[in-house]
Amino acid sequence: MSDVPNGPVLHQDHPTLRVIGHAAAVIGGGIVLIYAALGLYTGVLLAISHTLGAGSVTQLPGLLLSIVMLGWLMIVGLLTVLALRRWPRSLGTAAWLAVPTASILPPITIALAEQPAWLLLAVCAVIVAPVLWLMHRRNQPWEQLLSVAWVAVALGALVLLGVDV
């Protein structure tokens, strides 16, 4: 008799396939959630712009844009806390963690846009490294660390390539 199983190899039977599947789900889900969140945020800005009769979002007062951004960050933060408490080990929560990372780091890079790239990367690293360290110390699933890390690395690559964020 042969020791070869009959039938296809399932991801439960092969740990490497499971890891690849989880990583793809976290990154792919994170991309979808970032685009959905960005669309929602843009829609809110456009609605405010239209309501106030501004020709475009860029014509809105800076203070109003800052208040909207702060409100956005508070909503994203609240949803993140709720997700981490309700589904602490789910792939959906891991994918969601891309949204707060993508909501916090780009405004920092925009605020420091005139600074050298190494300074932007250093400031982002000072923010991301302690978050990853804390998540690791709290034994959060590796998928959650991946979610925060891939967004930070992608943003860092865009900064190094000179792409406006």
Residue pairs with C-beta under 8 A, 6 or more apart in sequence:
5 13
9 17
11 17
11 18
11 21
12 18
22 91
22 143
23 143
23 146
25 91
25 95
26 91
26 94
26 95
26 98
26 143
26 146
26 147
26 150
27 146
27 147
27 150
28 95
29 91
29 92
29 94
29 95
29 98
30 95
30 96
30 97
30 98
30 99
30 147
30 150
30 151
31 98
32 95
33 95
33 96
33 98
33 99
34 98
34 99
34 102
34 151
37 76
37 99
37 102
37 103
38 102
41 72
44 68
44 72
45 57
45 60
45 65
45 68
46 57
48 60
48 64
48 68
49 55
49 56
49 57
49 59
49 60
52 60
54 60
57 65
69 107
72 103
73 103
73 104
76 99
76 100
76 103
77 100
79 96
79 99
80 96
80 97
80 99
80 100
83 92
83 93
83 96
84 93
87 93
88 140
89 141
91 143
93 144
94 141
94 143
94 144
94 146
94 147
95 147
96 147
97 144
97 147
97 148
98 147
98 148
98 150
98 151
101 128
101 147
101 148
101 151
101 152
102 151
102 155
104 127
105 124
105 127
105 128
105 151
105 152
105 155
106 155
106 165
108 120
108 123
108 124
108 127
109 120
109 124
109 155
109 159
109 165
110 165
112 119
112 120
112 123
113 120
113 164
117 159
117 160
117 162
120 159
121 156
121 159
121 160
124 152
124 155
124 156
124 159
125 152
128 148
128 149
128 152
131 148
132 145
132 148
132 149
135 144
135 145
135 148
136 145
155 165
158 165
159 165
